[in-house]
Amino acid sequence: MNQLLKGKKGIIFGALDEKSIAWKTALACHAQGAEIVLTNAPIALRMGQINELAKQINAPVIPADVTNMDDLKNLFEASVKHFGGGVDFILHSIGMSLNVRKGKHYTEMDYGFNQKTLDISAMSLHKVLRTAWDMDAINEGGSVVALTYIAAQRVFPDYNEMADAKALLESVTRSFGYHYGVRKKVRINSISQSPTRTTAGSGVKGFDGFVEYAEKMSPLGNASGEDCALYIVSLFSDLTRMVTMQNLFHDGGFSFTGVTQEIIEQMGK
Ligand SMILES: NC(=O)c1ccc[n+]([C@@H]2O[C@H](COP(=O)([O-])OP(=O)(O)OC[C@H]3O[C@@H](n4cnc5c(N)ncnc54)[C@H](O)[C@@H]3O)[C@@H](O)[C@H]2O)c1
């Protein structure tokens, strides 16, 4: 499994610190021979440690608030200039809930916050793809991956409005996947990842219990951030050229497990 991404160039959104799924993915893509442009919101660049990662993988960092079309245009223009051509892959690893952050229960949602949550966490994928589409900035056969969570299909009460945001994100993945597939054989998929200890993950109420429950409910155990990075590499590679418009569970089997022996034994105690 060597140099699967040799010659490929890509943009990675969302590396905040070394726990970030995007951070681990950038390292894995680099190890497989890819060239990368890193991007994050200006405030995250000030608070996070992205420059350390940039140094390690020799990548430029170009700030962009993913909700701002001017920032995105600038990001793609600068990336195309840097690479001397279009990109082969894009990772959308972005999520933020204002209602969760402000401690608002789902039933008392602030709709102004909700608009921002949907914009940052879901419609931003459309904005990224639209920007690339208008500039024709993704190469033939390119691959785009967005990260999501199973709360889009099943209720996890404390996931709050992010469940709705992820459902919308997965829908944009399918809808844009159709158009970009027809136009340029570009693949667009979402990966539904196990709960993972990161800054965004830990924002969910009762997160530790959540992680432990998922661990016991998954025949293979929870998938780590490193495992996720490797799965993303496979989707960016030419080995998966016919996979598109899918929501792909990367969760050790959690999504198709009704109950496990471990949970039954625990309930019997
Ligand atoms: N951690 C988990 O348990 C888990 C499980 C399934 C899916 N996911 C998803 O994985 C993705 C990555 O999250 P993570 O867990 O690595 O946490 P993280 O906190 O490291 O990453 C979230 C990123 O979103 C960025 N971001 C927020 N607002 C932005 C904006 N306006 N413009 C640009 N970037 C912005 C943040 O700066 C940060 O880098 C998210 O979509 C998250 O929902 C996480």
The ligand as an ORCA input file, in Angstrom:
! r2SCAN-3c Opt
* xyz 0 1
  N     -15.394     13.627     16.382
  C     -16.439     12.853     16.153
  O     -16.920     12.127     17.026
  C     -17.031     12.820     14.778
  C     -17.854     11.728     14.390
  C     -18.430     11.738     13.111
  C     -18.208     12.825     12.271
  N     -17.420     13.862     12.671
  C     -17.220     14.997     11.767
  O     -15.869     15.106     11.412
  C     -15.619     16.444     10.978
  C     -14.326     16.949     11.608
  O     -14.480     17.127     12.986
  P     -13.396     16.672     14.050
  O     -14.067     15.673     14.923
  O     -12.098     16.332     13.408
  O     -13.240     17.980     14.975
  P     -12.365     19.328     14.812
  O     -12.919     20.255     15.831
  O     -10.935     19.002     14.908
  O     -12.692     19.851     13.347
  C     -13.773     20.707     13.025
  C     -13.205     21.785     12.112
  O     -14.236     22.633     11.561
  C     -13.614     23.902     11.386
  N     -14.580     24.988     11.157
  C     -15.584     25.386     11.986
  N     -16.204     26.478     11.466
  C     -15.594     26.755     10.273
  C     -15.768     27.750      9.275
  N     -16.723     28.684      9.380
  N     -14.949     27.745      8.191
  C     -13.971     26.807      8.061
  N     -13.762     25.824      8.977
  C     -14.551     25.809     10.077
  C     -12.872     24.066     12.700
  O     -11.942     25.135     12.678
  C     -12.221     22.706     12.850
  O     -10.956     22.657     12.225
  C     -16.876     17.235     11.320
  O     -17.709     17.319     10.178
  C     -17.539     16.365     12.367
  O     -18.918     16.598     12.486
  C     -16.830     13.873     13.885
*
